[in-house]
Amino acid sequence: MRATNRGTTGLKPKRRSEDPMRAYDNLPAPVRAWLSEATLPWSPASCRKIVRRAQARGEGLEQILARLDRAEQKTLARDSTYAFAASKAATPLTHQDRPT
């Protein structure tokens, strides 16, 4: 495990194939706000993938943000370096609970 500008995490890093700033700018504003407050260092491409799948299912913005919250909780539960992951996964925060 190593500390980088992504923070200390045991999750495997992934290579980028696009400009992350352009991908971030192309996300809807509420998703960008969620991303800026996320506990983990999410990539814009990962968020875009979740958003597109949810939109294809006809989900609205609230449902998309809830889906992002669930994905983050699931990832936190997998990452053993976060001591609070187990308790957070048991009582997940929603985007509405996050400070603004």
CORBEL-V704266 format. One record per residue. SS is DSSP state (h for helix, s for strand, l for the rest). NEAR is the number of other C-alpha atoms within 8 Angstrom. Layout:
[[SS NEAR] [SS NEAR]]
//
This chain:
[[l 5] [s 6] [s 8] [s 6] [l 4] [l 7] [s 7] [s 9] [s 11] [l 9] [l 5] [l 4] [l 4] [l 4] [l 4] [l 6] [l 4] [l 5] [l 7] [h 10] [h 6] [h 7] [h 11] [h 10] [h 7] [l 6] [l 10] [l 6] [h 6] [h 6] [h 10] [h 11] [h 8] [h 10] [h 10] [h 6] [h 7] [l 9] [l 5] [l 6] [l 7] [l 8] [l 7] [h 11] [h 9] [h 8] [h 12] [h 9] [h 8] [h 11] [h 9] [h 8] [h 8] [h 13] [h 10] [h 7] [l 6] [l 6] [l 9] [l 8] [h 6] [h 6] [h 9] [h 13] [h 11] [h 10] [h 10] [h 10] [h 12] [h 9] [h 8] [h 11] [h 12] [h 9] [h 8] [h 14] [h 11] [h 6] [l 11] [l 9] [l 7] [l 8] [l 6] [l 6] [h 12] [h 9] [h 7] [h 12] [h 11] [h 6] [l 6] [l 9] [l 9] [l 8] [l 9] [l 5] [l 6] [l 8] [l 3] [l 2]]
//
